[in-house]
Amino acid sequence: MREIVTLQIGGAGNSIGDAFWHVISHEHGVDYASGRFGGTSPLQLERINVFFNATASKRFYARSIIIDTEASTIQRLNASSQLYRPENFVAGSESAGNNFARGYHTDGAEILDQVLDNTRREVESVDSLQGFQLLHSIGGGTGSGLTSLIMEALVEQYPDNLLCNYVTIPSPNMSQVVVEPYNALLSIPALVNNSHLTFCLDNEALFQICNRNLKIQMSNYEHINHIVALTMSGITTCLRFPGQLNAGLRKIYVNMVPFPRLHFLIPGFAPLVTCKQQQFSKGTVSELVQQIFSSNNLLCAIDLRKGKLLTAAGIFRGRMSPREVDQLMTGVRNKNLHNFVDWIPNNIKTAICDIPPRGLKMSATFIGNTTAIQSLFQRLLDGSSIMLRRKAHLHWYTGEGMEEQEFIEAQQELQAIIDDYRSSAGDSGDGQGGSESGDEAAAGPQCTYCGD
């Protein structure tokens, strides 16, 4: 069994992780509160060990390390469910205070050994480790600083295993922290050099999906976390259930990342409509394919038409014909050749799982590696450059042991990624660009959202 160890880091990472375990525990027939199996199908148990460990008393617990520099989030999760192993909670004595430097150099460094010890225990308990799944935001101090520190240690100790990051990207329109641009900027070098697959979750796009697609006027993070959790459920479907065309984590990496540095993926999901809107849909595979290539269904605020797709993947759930899926996905490429690079001939990948998500007959998850993501990186670069030019708030970072040169080097790294994606959009491959496509499933119609 190809197991995965999950690390939930910081407030945002733990909130997303908790929503993820809610979703997949239900899909596998495991009660979230008690960890007891109550499913009805042997398929639910066939690959449950990919994400869950079983105890001697036939209870299941999440193979997850819950990490934060303050204890409040961890205490809430510990009280809400027996799905989490008590020994896997790692908390510091003080919050990182939205400061990358504190998460990387001081408060985060104090709990690094404990994190690595717990991770090593989980790794040694599995038969064949596939990789690590890290959930975090790069806007806060813990999610940016401590995650960077952990990634460096994991790459050093487990060089043969994949690191897959689900990263919440801060948005200037939804920001609650002034220094978010700094934290996001300083996280980029670690993501570029240590991560193998990085799924970008843009707060701005997630709020827009709630308001525009799901008609939620006052959306909160509970709604957003559920959308992300369903997206992650879609991406990991082929790891957890057998299907007609299967795709493992390493298969996604090999097919979607032609160059190691350019591994930043855009996830999307369909259908993303209310229950009332769902009544008027055709419920066909063709409709799903059309929706996943729409910018309205992407979990990142970019326009696919303003760039070229290096690679794309579609993960479909439900009973459908593989031949029809292949024809439709290939048809999209043939009709929009100008939106695909021509130096990767077969850059569309599909996977199908017969088991649909809860409440839907079928769904589709999209993963795209597109040069249009440079607009997201440019947004991060511009936001940090404005403050760095005046050296605003810089003393909070230099006071914790950082130097101004680290900010400049991070800007250079970010600019290099922008240039790499820009060059990879050319008509001939020159080895400077990279592409990768991962898939991510987002939330389908939920009565929790539309009130029906």
RAJO-V959128 format. One record per backbone hydrogen bond with DSSP energy under -1.0 kcal/mol. NH is the residue of the N-H (numbers start at 1). CO is the residue of the C=O. Records with the same first field share a line. If there is no record, write none. Layout:
NH->CO / CO
This chain:
3->1 / 128
4->50
5->131
6->63
7->133
8->65
9->135
10->67
14->10
15->11
16->12
17->13
18->14
19->15
20->16
21->17
22->18
23->19
24->20
25->21
26->22
27->23
28->24
29->26
30->25
31->36
35->31
38->29
44->41
46->42
50->47
51->48
52->48
53->61
55->59
58->55
60->35
61->53
62->83
63->51
64->62
65->6
66->88
67->8
68->90
75->71
76->72
77->73
78->74
79->75
80->76
81->77
82->33
88->85
89->86
90->66
92->68
103->99
104->100
105->101
108->102
110->106
111->108
115->111
116->112
117->113
118->114
119->115
120->116
121->117
122->118
123->119
124->120
126->123
130->3
131->3
132->162
133->5
134->164
135->7
136->166
138->168
144->140
145->141
147->142
148->144
149->145
150->146
151->147
152->148
153->149
154->150
155->151
156->152
157->153
158->154
161->158
162->130
164->132
165->197
166->134
167->199
168->136
169->201
180->177
183->179
184->180
185->181
186->182
187->183
191->187
192->188
193->189
194->190
196->163
197->163
198->263
199->165
200->265
201->167
202->299
203->169
206->202
207->203
208->204
209->205
210->206
211->207
212->208
213->209
214->209
216->210
224->220
225->221
226->222
227->223
228->224
229->225
230->226
231->227
232->228
233->229
234->230
235->231
236->232
239->236
240->236
241->237
245->352
252->248
253->249
254->250
255->251
256->252
257->253
258->435
263->261
265->198
266->368
268->366
269->297
270->364
278->274
280->277
281->278
288->284
289->285
290->286
291->287
292->288
294->291
297->294
298->295
299->267
302->300
306->303
307->304
309->339
310->369
311->369
312->347
313->367
314->349
315->365
316->351
317->363
318->353
325->321
326->322
327->323
328->324
329->325
330->326
331->327
332->328
333->329
334->330
335->331
339->336
340->337
341->309
349->312
351->314
352->245
353->316
360->357
363->317
364->270
365->315
366->268
367->313
368->266
369->311
371->308
373->370
374->371
375->372
377->373
378->374
379->375
380->376
381->377
382->378
383->379
384->380
385->381
386->382
388->384
389->385
392->387
394->391
397->394
398->394
399->395
400->397
401->398
402->397
406->403
408->404
409->405
410->406
411->407
412->408
413->409
414->410
415->411
416->412
417->413
418->414
419->415
420->416
421->417
422->418
423->419
424->420
426->423
440->366
441->231
449->446
450->446
451->447
